[in-house]
């Protein structure tokens, strides 16, 4: 992944029957400031972005990226870093918070796994060959009439937080996974993703980053 992304993610899981949720905010560096973006924004080469993560329950976070050139890498935890997430505390993903948009025009897809217990491996990524797969052939397109707030950029509805179809590949037991649902974009580019809460199943979803 060759970009810098602020991903503001909040997950709320309750001991009661209330549902869990995640909040996502993508921000781009503008001079010395970070400014929030609509998650559907089509980014430009050399844009600097990052993720910020926050959850309201304790768990273990794993984040992987599949770039538009087909290469994959782990974004979180960093080498030797602890991936235990404490409730109410904000985390920068990746740990060093430094990515720059690069690679052929397309979509980088980040996969987010928040597990109540540590996972020994994520087979889809940890057991994958250390070579790039075929690059994505999907190119972002600007939706007519949609302009990114506060910039000259455009929007593509295929970008942003999404349900994932690969949950059973990421965590082999499909019945052990929770699917993200009820995705809603709120003010300041925040995206709320609702999902059932569970003390035994990891929450899995993806966030797609469109770029020229």
N, C-alpha and C positions, 0 to 999 in steps of 0.2 A: 504494500500500500504506500503510495507516494504523496500523500496529502496530510494536512494537519486538520484535525477535525475535533470540534467540541461537541461531544454528545452528552447532553444532560439527561440522565436516565434516573427515574425514581421508581422503585417497585414497592408496593405496599401489600404485605401479606398479613392476615390477621388470624388469630386463634379462633375467631368466630366465623360466621358464614359470609362475612363481607369479602368482596373480591379483591384480588391484588391488582396493582397497576404499575406501569412504568411511565416515566416522563422523559422525553428526548428533546434536546435543543441543540441545533447545529450552529456554531459560530465561526466567523472568519476574522482573521486578524486584519485590522485596518489601521495602519500606522502603528501606534503603541497600544491600541485598544482592540478588544474583542467585541464584535457586534453579532447579535443573533440573526439568523437567516431563516427564511421559510425552508423547511426540510426538502422541498421540491426544487430548490434553486439549482440551475445548471451552472456548475463552477467552471472556472477558467484554469488553464495550465499555470502553475506557480502560485495559485492561491494557497494560503496557509490556513488550516482549519484544525480543530481538535474536538474531542468528546469530553463531556463531564457526566459522571455517573453518581446517582444518589438513590439509595433504597431505604425503606423504612422498616426493613427486617434484616437480620443477619443471615449471610449466606456466602457462597463462594462463586466468584465471577470469572468467566472465561470468555475472551473475545478474540475472534479470528477474522482475517480479511482475505477475500479473494479479489485481486485487482483486475482491472480491465485487460491486462496483458496475460491473464491466466495464472499468475504467480500467487502463492498464498504465504501468509505469515501470521504469527500470533501477536496480537496487540496487548493483551493483558492475560495473566500477569507478565511483567518484564522478567528478564533473567534474574533469578534469585529473589524475586519480589514475592511478598505475601499477597494472596488473592482473597483473603477473608474480608468480607464487606460488613461494616458495622452499620446498624440502623441510624439514619439521619446524618450520616457523614458523606461529604462530597468527594468524589475520586476523579482524577483526570485519566482519560484513556486516549492514547497509550500513556504509560507511566511518565515518560519524559515529555509528553505533550507536544511533540514536534513532528508534523507531517506536512508535506508539500504535494499538491496535486501534480501528477505526472502520468506518463503512460499514454497509450492511444485513447482517443475519445471513446467513452462508454460509461459503464457503471462499475464501481467498486462495491462489492457486497460484503458487509460486515455481519458476522453471525454472533449473537449474544446468548450465552448460556448462564443462567443464574441458578445454582444448585444449592439445596439445603445442606448437602454433604459434599466433601471433596470428591472429585472424579479423578481416577488414576490416569485415564487417557481419554482423548476425544478422537476416536478412530478416523473420522472423516478427514481430520487434519494431521494429527500426530502420526498416523500410520500411512499417510499419503507419500508418494514419491517426492523427493526434494527437487523436482523439476517443474517448470511451468506447464500447465495444461493449455489447451487451445485458448487463444484470446477470445473475449466476447465479441460478437459481431453486432450487438445491439448498440445503436448510437442514440444518444439523447436527442430529443426534438423539443423545440419550444412550442408550448401550447398556445394557440392563437388567443390573444386577449389576456393572457396571464403574464404579468411582469413581477419579478421579485421585488419585494418591498425594500425601499431605501437604496436601490441600485439599478443599474441598467440591465441586469441579468434577467433571464427568463426562467420559466418553470416547466417542469416535466412531471406529470402526475405519477409516473412510475417510480420516482425517487422517494426517499424517506422511509419511515418505519413500515414494515410489511409482515404479514404472516409468512412463515417459512413452510415450504413443501418438503424440506429435507430433514425434518426432525428425527425420523427413524434412522437416518444415516448418521446424524450427528451423535445421538444417543441411541444405540441399537434397539432398545426395548421401546417401541412406539407407545406402549401403554404407560410408560414411565414419564412421558413428556406432557407438558402443558402447552397448549397452542395459544399464541397471542390473538386477541380478538377485540372488537369495538375500538378501533383506532380513530382518534379524533384530534385534529390540529386545533390548538387553542392560541391565545394571544402570544405575541413575541416569539412565534415559531415553535412553541412547546407542543409536543405530541403526546397525548395520553393513550396508553395501550392497556386495555383491561384484559385480565386473564384469571382463571380460577386459582385460588390459593391452595397450597399443599405443603405439608411438612416432609414429603418424601419424593416429590417429582420436580425436576428442573424446569424452569421456564425458558423457552427457546423462541427467538424471533430474529429477524434480520433488519438491517438498515442499509438502504441502497443510496449511494452517493453518485449523482450524475455529474459528468464533467466533459468539457470539450477537449 
